[in-house]
């Protein structure tokens, strides 16, 4: 019986960890003055945690360093300090992040969903 419980615990832990693997490309769109702007957050794992860069394909800007990347308790926080940009989102059952993009310079907050995969 103990062996069965241990196996079940390992399987459930593996499923939870696999289900919340957030490395890869995460795409979102927000509307700025009537125009949709696409952003891509490229999240990777390092020895010390997570790191990320941001792309803004519509503005032809790529590889913008994200200065703070944290994923804890299903909450993703990404900050680009020198640009005053912050994304805060919650990972949900549909494997997407629902959150907001805060552009501090202009004091604007935009709802933004991030979904995983390549931009089409």
C-alpha positions in Angstrom: 0.0 0.0 0.0 2.8 2.4 0.9 4.5 1.7 -2.4 1.3 2.5 -4.4 0.9 5.8 -2.5 4.5 6.7 -3.2 4.1 5.9 -6.9 0.9 8.0 -7.1 2.7 10.9 -5.3 5.6 10.8 -7.8 3.2 10.7 -10.8 1.1 13.5 -9.5 4.2 15.6 -8.8 5.6 14.9 -12.3 2.3 15.9 -13.9 2.1 19.2 -12.0 5.7 20.0 -12.8 5.3 19.1 -16.5 2.0 21.1 -16.7 3.7 24.2 -15.5 6.8 24.2 -17.6 6.8 27.8 -18.8 10.0 27.7 -20.9 9.6 28.7 -24.5 7.9 31.5 -26.5 4.9 33.2 -25.0 2.9 35.5 -27.3 0.6 38.3 -26.5 -1.1 41.3 -28.1 -2.3 44.6 -26.6 -4.0 47.5 -28.2 -2.2 50.8 -28.1 -4.1 53.8 -29.6 -6.2 51.6 -31.8 -3.3 49.5 -33.1 -2.6 45.9 -32.0 1.0 45.4 -30.9 2.5 41.9 -30.5 5.0 40.9 -27.9 6.9 37.7 -27.4 8.5 36.7 -24.1 11.2 34.1 -24.6 11.6 32.3 -21.3 14.5 29.8 -20.6 15.8 28.0 -17.6 19.2 28.6 -16.1 21.1 27.0 -13.2 19.8 29.8 -10.9 16.2 30.0 -12.1 14.5 31.6 -15.1 15.6 34.3 -17.5 13.8 36.0 -20.4 14.0 38.3 -23.3 11.2 40.2 -25.0 10.6 40.8 -28.7 8.4 43.4 -30.2 8.0 42.2 -33.8 5.8 45.0 -34.9 8.5 47.5 -33.9 11.3 45.2 -35.2 12.9 45.0 -31.7 14.3 41.7 -30.6 16.2 40.3 -27.7 15.3 43.0 -25.2 16.7 41.8 -21.8 14.1 41.2 -19.1 15.7 42.3 -15.9 13.5 40.2 -13.5 11.8 36.9 -14.3 9.8 35.0 -11.6 7.3 32.2 -11.7 5.9 31.2 -8.3 2.5 29.8 -7.2 1.2 30.0 -10.8 2.1 33.8 -11.0 4.5 35.1 -13.7 6.2 38.4 -13.2 8.4 39.9 -15.8 10.1 43.3 -15.5 12.1 45.4 -17.9 13.3 48.0 -15.5 15.0 50.5 -17.8 11.9 50.7 -20.0 9.4 50.7 -17.1 7.5 47.7 -18.4 6.0 45.0 -16.2 3.9 42.0 -17.0 2.0 40.2 -14.2 -0.1 37.1 -15.1 -1.7 34.0 -13.6 -1.2 30.6 -15.3 -4.7 29.0 -15.7 -6.1 25.7 -16.5 -6.0 26.4 -20.3 -2.2 26.7 -20.1 -2.3 30.5 -20.8 -1.3 33.5 -18.7 -4.1 36.0 -18.0 -2.7 39.3 -16.8 -1.7 42.9 -17.4 1.1 44.7 -19.1 2.0 47.9 -17.2 3.9 50.6 -19.1 4.9 52.9 -16.3 6.2 55.7 -18.4 2.8 56.4 -19.9 1.0 55.2 -16.8 -1.1 52.7 -18.9 -2.1 49.2 -18.0 -3.3 46.8 -20.7 -5.0 43.4 -20.3 -2.9 40.8 -22.1 -3.1 37.0 -22.4 0.1 35.1 -23.2 -0.1 31.9 -25.1 2.7 29.5 -25.8 4.1 28.9 -29.3 5.5 30.6 -32.4 3.9 33.7 -33.8 2.1 33.0 -37.1 
